[in-house]
Amino acid sequence: MAVAGNTPTASFLTKIGKMQSARCWLCKIAREAQGESTDGLADETHGHISSAGCKGMATTVTAAHHSIWRQHARCTKAKKQAQVCHG
């Protein structure tokens, strides 16, 4: 959806006047929950929320990254053993 532009971010919605702030609300919630300052929040863009730099998505993004690398390692091992790798 992000590639097709079907999922608007706060950054885009601010540009078209539908939101007042482009700041990432996921980071804001995560920081508030940890008692941290919400000053200097990054803009919510597709790049931001799909990175571990987003405090609200960091755990999910990191877990997805590790899962992909585990699958890659399994496929690499299977190919070395002349087997076909199926997701």
Order of alpha helices (4+ residues) and beta strands (2+ residues): alpha-alpha-alpha-alpha
